[in-house]
Amino acid sequence: MSPRPNDLGASDDWPLVAIVGRPNVGKSTLFNRLCGGHDAIVEDEPGVTRDRRYGEAEWDGRLFRVVDTGGLDHEAAKPDDATLAKGILKQAMVAVKEAEVVLFVIDAREGLVSQDRDAIKALRKAGRPILWVANKVDGVKFEAEANELYGLGADVVYPISGQHGRGVAELCDAIVERLPNAPRIDEIAAPEDDETRPIKLALVGRPNAGKSSLINRLMGEERVIVDAQAGTTRDPVDTPVEIGDRRYVLIDTAGIRRRSKVHVPMEKVAVAMAEKAVGRCDVCVLVVDAEEGLAEQDAKVAGMCDEAGRALVILFNKLDLIDEKRQAKLHEDLKRQLQFVPWARVVFASAKTGKGVQRILDAVQAAYAAYTRRVTTGQLNRWFETIIEKHPPSLYRGHPVKLYFIQQPQAKPPTFILSVNHPDGVHFSYRRYLQNQLREEFDLWGTPVRIVCKARGQNPRMRRKTEKRAD
């Protein structure tokens, strides 16, 4: 079985294919079809996709990247106050300039409209090779509508159904034919190890805390749309970036609000996908508005990261708007409201001014190192002997609890198996003590630490004695 494209390491040098067109023609559905997943939100409503979203695709052994864009709607972007529409249009055109091939998509069921004509004018000015795609052709009866594209000067029209896959194979053949520099899957090196592969970093938190502003600061460009309107980001946006000598995949997510406060169905999907992004990242950065302070929802998001077993950095953003007294108050609130994640790394910074941003990256790298750390069994048991001598566990139902040895079967997060005669006798407070000692000894700050107590197999001689007594 071939590895998935996103398991093959760096894809920054793969050729890029941009999917563009007016709103609601099925661009995100086609994106999901090409990238083999359901990472983009699909809804029967225009304007769902807003930022550029990148994915990896493979066809006939050839590898390329795909970027999904917001709708090319020049009419909506004309009013002076249409800042969000202007931002969506700008992001889409940036994707076109980056791409080697552009897929221009129309809705065959609706036929050509004025927005399509405006979009193709802008694309022709960009000077990129165009593949003409008529989507939503779910049967022969819709193919006639697809031919309308020839009226715009198309050389070949590809009638497809992004939802059902009809005609997508022929489109993919045309894509790779126009990408002679696309690498072959058998030329790509094996997956990278933890020290060299990109750190998947998810920015999570309540709406309007500054997650998208931080992405733009780290990228050094307006990579995602920033607007004062809460909920601007909907899709989790994956952005590969190299900063210094380290590669990252930055995942900007929709603001996570209480479910009772989310009423629009599309927004509910966005929140659910933000929660899903937590499950596929290495490190979560919980972004908190330092002016507003911690809220109940921040605690729930931190709990979500802990439960998913992900490394955690708590970032108090908007440092430029608070003083030292406010910082001290936030530290106190942190101990009280997020006492269940005392191991999380804490940083104060300002995405707007850039102050403290390097500290964020330092904390992320330290948390990731702890998250992926493996300790040898010899090191563990030498440490374990001293711990038992200093602080042995309490009695269990009047019997001593014997701890035999400890080992680490896995990392991400570091998980330890404790061999013991009475697993139920290891009180949660003693496990917490061992977790804290492990963190201190092996620098496991920034990551959850799991301890699993397992009963030691009974000695055969003791088992025979037990059987005789039973007789």
C-alpha positions as CSV (number, residue, x, y, z in Angstrom):
1,M,0.0,0.0,0.0
2,S,1.4,3.4,-1.0
3,P,1.8,6.0,1.8
4,R,-0.6,8.9,1.8
5,P,0.9,12.0,0.3
6,N,0.8,13.9,3.7
7,D,2.9,11.0,5.2
8,L,5.8,11.7,2.8
9,G,7.3,14.7,4.6
10,A,8.0,18.1,3.0
11,S,5.7,18.9,0.0
12,D,6.7,22.6,-0.4
13,D,8.5,21.9,-3.7
14,W,5.6,20.0,-5.3
15,P,3.8,21.9,-8.1
16,L,0.6,23.7,-7.0
17,V,-2.8,23.5,-8.6
18,A,-5.3,26.2,-7.7
19,I,-9.1,25.6,-7.7
20,V,-10.9,28.9,-8.4
21,G,-14.4,30.1,-9.5
22,R,-17.3,32.1,-8.2
23,P,-18.9,31.1,-4.8
24,N,-20.8,27.9,-4.4
25,V,-19.8,26.0,-7.6
26,G,-18.3,23.1,-5.6
27,K,-14.6,24.0,-5.3
28,S,-14.3,22.5,-1.8
29,T,-16.0,19.3,-2.8
30,L,-13.5,18.9,-5.7
31,F,-10.7,19.8,-3.2
32,N,-11.8,16.9,-0.9
33,R,-12.1,14.6,-3.9
34,L,-8.5,15.3,-5.1
35,C,-6.9,15.2,-1.7
36,G,-8.8,12.1,-0.6
37,G,-10.4,13.4,2.5
38,H,-13.1,15.7,4.1
39,D,-10.9,18.5,5.4
40,A,-12.8,21.4,3.7
41,I,-16.2,22.4,4.9
42,V,-18.8,21.8,2.3
43,E,-22.2,23.6,2.6
44,D,-24.9,24.6,0.1
45,E,-24.3,28.3,0.8
46,P,-21.9,30.7,-0.9
47,G,-18.9,32.1,1.0
48,V,-18.1,29.0,3.1
49,T,-14.4,28.9,2.2
50,R,-12.6,32.1,2.9
51,D,-8.9,31.5,3.3
52,R,-6.5,29.5,1.1
53,R,-6.4,25.8,2.1
54,Y,-3.7,23.5,1.0
55,G,-3.7,19.8,0.6
56,E,-1.6,17.1,-1.1
57,A,-2.7,14.8,-3.9
58,E,-1.4,11.8,-5.8
59,W,-2.4,10.6,-9.3
60,D,-0.8,7.8,-11.3
61,G,2.2,7.9,-9.0
62,R,2.7,11.7,-9.4
63,L,2.5,14.1,-6.5
64,F,1.2,17.7,-6.4
65,R,-0.4,20.2,-4.1
66,V,-3.9,21.6,-4.3
67,V,-5.1,24.9,-3.0
68,D,-8.8,25.6,-2.3
69,T,-9.9,29.2,-2.5
70,G,-12.8,31.5,-1.6
71,G,-15.1,32.5,-4.4
72,L,-13.9,35.0,-7.1
73,D,-16.7,37.5,-6.6
74,H,-15.6,40.9,-7.9
75,E,-19.0,42.4,-7.6
76,A,-19.3,41.7,-3.9
77,A,-15.8,43.2,-3.3
78,K,-16.6,46.5,-4.9
79,P,-18.3,48.4,-2.0
80,D,-15.8,50.3,0.2
81,D,-17.1,48.5,3.4
82,A,-16.8,45.0,1.9
83,T,-13.6,44.3,3.7
84,L,-14.2,40.5,4.2
85,A,-15.2,40.1,0.5
86,K,-12.1,42.0,-0.6
87,G,-9.9,39.8,1.7
88,I,-11.4,36.6,0.2
89,L,-10.8,37.8,-3.4
90,K,-7.3,38.9,-2.5
91,Q,-6.5,35.4,-1.0
92,A,-7.9,33.7,-4.1
93,M,-5.8,35.7,-6.5
94,V,-2.6,35.1,-4.4
95,A,-3.3,31.4,-4.8
96,V,-3.6,31.9,-8.6
97,K,-0.2,33.6,-8.8
98,E,1.4,30.8,-6.8
99,A,-0.1,28.0,-8.9
100,E,1.3,26.3,-12.0
101,V,-2.1,25.2,-13.2
102,V,-5.5,26.8,-12.4
103,L,-8.8,24.8,-12.4
104,F,-11.6,27.2,-13.3
105,V,-14.8,25.7,-12.0
106,I,-18.4,26.6,-13.0
107,D,-21.7,25.2,-11.9
108,A,-23.0,23.4,-15.0
109,R,-26.6,23.3,-13.6
110,E,-26.8,27.0,-13.4
111,G,-24.7,27.7,-16.5
112,L,-22.6,30.8,-17.0
113,V,-23.4,34.0,-15.1
114,S,-21.8,37.4,-15.0
115,Q,-19.6,36.4,-12.0
116,D,-18.0,33.7,-14.1
117,R,-17.2,36.1,-16.9
118,D,-15.6,38.6,-14.4
119,A,-13.6,35.7,-12.9
120,I,-12.2,34.5,-16.2
121,K,-11.1,38.0,-17.1
122,A,-9.0,38.2,-13.9
123,L,-7.6,34.8,-14.5
124,R,-6.5,35.6,-18.0
125,K,-4.6,38.7,-16.7
126,A,-2.7,36.4,-14.3
127,G,-1.4,34.4,-17.3
128,R,-1.6,30.9,-15.8
129,P,-2.5,27.7,-17.7
130,I,-6.3,27.1,-17.2
131,L,-8.2,23.8,-17.2
132,W,-11.9,24.5,-17.7
133,V,-14.1,22.4,-15.3
134,A,-17.9,22.2,-15.4
135,N,-18.9,20.7,-12.0
136,K,-22.2,19.1,-10.8
137,V,-22.5,17.2,-14.1
138,D,-24.1,14.2,-12.4
139,G,-25.6,12.8,-15.7
140,V,-25.6,13.1,-19.4
141,K,-28.5,15.6,-19.3
142,F,-26.2,18.2,-17.8
143,E,-23.3,17.9,-20.3
144,A,-24.9,20.3,-22.7
145,E,-24.8,23.1,-20.1
146,A,-21.1,22.3,-19.6
147,N,-20.4,23.2,-23.2
148,E,-21.2,26.8,-22.5
149,L,-17.6,27.2,-21.4
150,Y,-16.5,27.0,-25.0
151,G,-18.2,30.4,-25.4
152,L,-15.5,31.8,-23.1
153,G,-12.7,30.5,-25.3
154,A,-12.1,27.1,-23.6
155,D,-10.1,24.6,-25.6
156,V,-11.2,21.5,-23.7
157,V,-14.0,21.3,-21.1
158,Y,-13.9,18.7,-18.4
159,P,-17.5,17.8,-17.2
160,I,-17.2,16.3,-13.7
161,S,-19.1,15.6,-10.5
162,G,-16.9,16.5,-7.6
163,Q,-19.4,14.9,-5.2
164,H,-19.7,11.5,-7.0
165,G,-16.3,11.4,-8.8
166,R,-17.7,11.3,-12.3
167,G,-15.1,12.5,-14.8
168,V,-12.5,13.3,-12.1
169,A,-10.0,10.7,-13.5
170,E,-9.9,12.4,-16.9
171,L,-9.4,15.8,-15.1
172,C,-6.5,14.3,-13.1
173,D,-4.9,12.9,-16.2
174,A,-5.0,16.5,-17.7
175,I,-3.5,18.0,-14.5
176,V,-0.4,15.7,-14.3
177,E,0.1,16.1,-18.1
178,R,0.6,19.8,-17.4
179,L,2.9,19.2,-14.5
180,P,6.0,17.6,-16.0
181,N,8.0,18.6,-12.8
182,A,5.6,16.7,-10.4
183,P,7.8,14.2,-8.5
184,R,7.0,10.5,-8.6
185,I,5.9,8.9,-5.4
186,D,8.7,6.3,-5.6
187,E,11.3,9.2,-5.7
188,I,10.2,10.6,-2.4
189,A,12.2,9.7,0.7
190,A,10.7,7.7,3.5
191,P,8.8,9.6,6.3
192,E,11.0,11.8,8.4
193,D,11.7,11.1,12.1
194,D,10.4,13.3,14.9
195,E,13.4,15.6,15.0
196,T,13.2,16.6,11.4
197,R,9.5,16.4,10.3
198,P,7.4,19.5,10.5
199,I,5.7,20.2,13.9
200,K,1.9,20.3,13.4
201,L,0.8,23.3,15.4
202,A,-2.9,24.0,16.0
203,L,-4.0,27.4,17.2
204,V,-7.2,27.0,19.2
205,G,-9.3,29.2,21.4
206,R,-12.3,31.4,21.6
207,P,-13.3,33.6,18.6
208,N,-11.4,36.8,18.0
209,A,-8.5,36.0,20.3
210,G,-6.0,36.7,17.6
211,K,-5.2,33.2,16.1
212,S,-5.3,34.4,12.5
213,S,-3.2,37.5,13.3
214,L,-0.6,35.2,14.8
215,I,-0.5,33.0,11.7
216,N,0.1,36.1,9.6
217,R,2.8,37.3,12.0
218,L,4.6,33.9,11.8
219,M,4.3,33.8,8.0
220,G,5.4,37.4,7.6
221,E,2.5,38.0,5.2
222,E,-1.3,38.3,5.2
223,R,-1.8,34.5,4.8
224,V,-5.2,34.3,6.4
225,I,-8.1,36.8,6.5
226,V,-8.2,38.9,9.7
227,D,-11.4,40.8,10.5
228,A,-12.9,42.3,13.6
229,Q,-16.0,40.1,13.0
230,A,-15.8,37.0,15.2
231,G,-15.9,33.8,13.2
232,T,-14.0,34.9,10.1
233,T,-12.1,31.7,10.0
234,R,-14.2,28.6,9.3
235,D,-12.1,25.9,7.7
236,P,-9.0,24.7,9.6
237,V,-6.3,26.3,7.4
238,D,-3.0,24.3,7.1
239,T,0.0,26.4,6.3
240,P,3.5,24.9,5.8
241,V,6.2,27.3,6.9
242,E,9.9,27.2,7.7
243,I,11.1,29.5,10.5
244,G,14.7,29.5,11.3
245,D,15.9,25.9,10.9
246,R,12.5,24.3,11.8
247,R,9.5,23.4,9.7
248,Y,6.0,23.7,10.9
249,V,2.5,23.1,9.7
250,L,0.4,25.9,11.2
251,I,-3.3,25.0,11.6
252,D,-5.6,28.1,12.0
253,T,-9.0,27.0,13.4
254,A,-12.4,28.5,13.9
255,G,-13.0,30.0,17.3
256,I,-14.4,27.3,19.6
257,R,-17.5,28.5,21.4
258,R,-19.9,26.8,23.7
259,R,-22.2,24.7,21.6
260,S,-25.3,26.4,23.1
261,K,-24.0,29.7,21.6
262,V,-23.5,28.2,18.1
263,H,-26.8,28.4,16.1
264,V,-25.8,28.5,12.4
265,P,-25.4,24.9,11.1
266,M,-22.3,25.8,9.1
267,E,-20.7,27.3,12.2
268,K,-21.4,24.2,14.1
269,V,-19.5,22.2,11.5
270,A,-16.6,24.7,11.7
271,V,-16.4,24.3,15.5
272,A,-16.5,20.5,15.1
273,M,-13.6,20.7,12.6
274,A,-11.6,22.8,14.9
275,E,-12.0,20.1,17.5
276,K,-10.9,17.6,15.0
277,A,-7.8,19.7,14.2
278,V,-6.8,19.2,17.9
279,G,-6.7,15.4,17.3
280,R,-4.4,15.6,14.3
281,C,-1.8,18.1,15.6
282,D,1.3,17.7,17.8
283,V,1.1,20.9,19.8
284,C,-1.9,23.0,20.6
285,V,-1.5,26.7,21.3
286,L,-4.4,27.9,23.3
287,V,-4.7,31.6,22.4
288,V,-6.3,33.7,25.1
289,D,-7.1,37.4,24.8
290,A,-5.1,38.9,27.6
291,E,-7.4,41.9,27.9
292,E,-10.5,39.7,28.4
293,G,-8.7,37.0,30.5
294,L,-9.5,33.4,31.0
295,A,-13.1,32.1,30.6
296,E,-14.9,28.9,31.2
297,Q,-14.6,28.0,27.5
298,D,-10.8,28.3,27.7
299,A,-10.8,25.7,30.4
300,K,-12.9,23.4,28.2
301,V,-10.6,23.8,25.3
302,A,-7.5,23.1,27.5
303,G,-9.3,20.0,28.7
304,M,-10.0,19.0,25.1
305,C,-6.2,19.2,24.4
306,D,-5.4,17.2,27.5
307,E,-8.0,14.5,26.8
308,A,-6.6,14.2,23.2
309,G,-3.1,13.8,24.6
310,R,-1.6,16.7,22.9
311,A,1.2,19.0,24.0
312,L,-0.1,22.4,25.2
313,V,1.2,26.0,25.1
314,I,-1.0,28.6,26.7
315,L,-0.5,32.0,24.9
316,F,-1.8,35.2,26.4
317,N,-2.1,37.4,23.3
318,K,-2.3,41.2,23.0
319,L,0.6,41.8,25.4
320,D,0.8,45.3,24.0
321,L,-2.5,46.1,25.7
322,I,-1.7,45.0,29.3
323,D,0.7,46.0,32.0
324,E,2.7,43.9,34.5
325,K,0.0,44.0,37.1
326,R,-2.4,42.5,34.6
327,Q,0.1,39.8,33.8
328,A,0.5,38.9,37.4
329,K,-3.3,38.6,37.7
330,L,-3.5,36.3,34.7
331,H,-0.9,34.0,36.3
332,E,-3.0,33.8,39.4
333,D,-6.2,33.1,37.4
334,L,-4.3,30.4,35.4
335,K,-3.4,28.5,38.6
336,R,-7.0,28.6,39.8
337,Q,-8.9,28.0,36.6
338,L,-6.5,25.7,34.7
339,Q,-5.1,23.8,37.6
340,F,-5.7,20.5,35.8
341,V,-3.0,21.3,33.3
342,P,-0.2,22.7,35.5
343,W,2.3,21.2,33.1
344,A,1.4,23.5,30.1
345,R,3.9,26.0,29.0
346,V,2.8,29.6,29.3
347,V,3.8,32.6,27.1
348,F,2.9,36.2,26.8
349,A,3.2,37.8,23.4
350,S,1.6,40.2,20.9
351,A,0.7,39.0,17.4
352,K,0.1,42.6,16.4
353,T,3.6,44.0,17.3
354,G,5.6,40.8,17.1
355,K,6.8,41.1,20.7
356,G,7.4,37.7,22.3
357,V,6.7,35.7,19.2
358,Q,10.0,34.0,19.3
359,R,9.2,32.9,22.9
360,I,6.1,31.2,21.4
361,L,8.2,29.1,19.0
362,D,10.7,28.3,21.8
363,A,7.9,27.0,24.0
364,V,6.4,25.0,21.1
365,Q,9.7,23.4,20.3
366,A,10.3,22.5,24.0
367,A,6.7,21.1,24.3
368,Y,7.2,19.1,21.2
369,A,10.5,17.7,22.3
370,A,8.8,16.6,25.6
371,Y,5.8,15.2,23.7
372,T,8.1,13.0,21.5
373,R,10.7,12.1,24.2
374,R,11.5,8.5,24.9
375,V,13.4,7.4,28.0
376,T,15.3,4.1,28.2
377,T,14.1,1.4,30.5
378,G,17.5,1.5,32.3
379,Q,17.2,5.2,33.0
380,L,13.6,4.8,34.1
381,N,14.3,2.1,36.6
382,R,17.3,3.7,38.2
383,W,15.1,6.8,38.8
384,F,12.3,4.5,39.9
385,E,14.3,2.9,42.7
386,T,15.1,6.2,44.3
387,I,11.5,7.3,44.1
388,I,10.2,4.2,45.8
389,E,12.7,4.6,48.6
390,K,11.8,8.3,49.1
391,H,8.0,7.9,48.9
392,P,6.5,4.3,48.7
393,P,2.8,4.0,48.0
394,S,0.2,3.6,50.8
395,L,-1.3,0.3,51.9
396,Y,-4.2,-1.2,49.9
397,R,-6.8,-2.9,52.0
398,G,-4.1,-3.5,54.6
399,H,-1.6,-5.0,52.1
400,P,1.5,-3.4,50.8
401,V,1.5,-2.2,47.2
402,K,4.6,-3.5,45.5
403,L,6.0,-1.6,42.5
404,Y,8.2,-3.9,40.4
405,F,9.4,-1.9,37.4
406,I,8.4,0.8,34.9
407,Q,8.8,1.1,31.1
408,Q,7.8,3.5,28.3
409,P,6.1,1.7,25.4
410,Q,5.2,4.9,23.5
411,A,5.6,8.6,23.1
412,K,3.2,11.3,21.8
413,P,2.3,11.7,24.6
414,P,4.9,9.9,26.8
415,T,3.1,6.8,28.2
416,F,4.5,4.7,31.0
417,I,3.5,1.2,32.2
418,L,3.9,0.5,35.9
419,S,4.1,-3.2,36.9
420,V,2.4,-3.6,40.3
421,N,0.8,-6.3,42.4
422,H,-2.4,-4.4,43.0
423,P,-3.2,-1.9,40.2
424,D,-6.3,-0.6,42.0
425,G,-4.1,0.1,45.0
426,V,-2.1,2.9,43.2
427,H,-4.1,5.9,44.3
428,F,-4.6,8.7,41.7
429,S,-2.7,11.1,44.0
430,Y,0.3,8.7,43.9
431,R,0.1,8.6,40.1
432,R,0.1,12.4,40.0
433,Y,3.2,12.3,42.2
434,L,4.9,10.0,39.8
435,Q,3.9,12.2,36.8
436,N,5.3,15.3,38.5
437,Q,8.6,13.4,39.3
438,L,8.9,12.1,35.8
439,R,8.4,15.7,34.5
440,E,11.1,17.0,36.8
441,E,13.6,14.3,36.1
442,F,13.2,13.9,32.3
443,D,12.0,17.5,31.4
444,L,8.5,16.5,30.3
445,W,7.0,19.9,30.7
446,G,4.5,20.9,28.1
447,T,3.0,17.5,27.5
448,P,0.5,15.2,29.2
449,V,2.1,12.2,30.9
450,R,0.1,8.9,31.0
451,I,0.7,6.2,33.6
452,V,-0.9,2.8,33.2
453,C,-0.8,0.4,36.1
454,K,-0.6,-3.3,35.0
455,A,-0.8,-6.3,37.3
456,R,2.4,-8.4,37.2
457,G,1.9,-12.0,36.1
458,Q,1.5,-14.3,39.0
459,N,4.4,-16.6,39.8
460,P,3.7,-20.2,38.7
461,R,4.7,-21.6,42.1
462,M,2.3,-19.2,43.8
463,R,-0.4,-20.2,41.3
464,R,0.0,-23.9,42.2
465,K,-0.2,-23.1,45.9
466,T,-3.4,-21.1,45.3
467,E,-4.9,-24.0,43.3
468,K,-4.0,-26.5,46.2
469,R,-5.7,-24.2,48.7
470,A,-8.7,-23.9,46.4
471,D,-8.9,-27.8,46.3
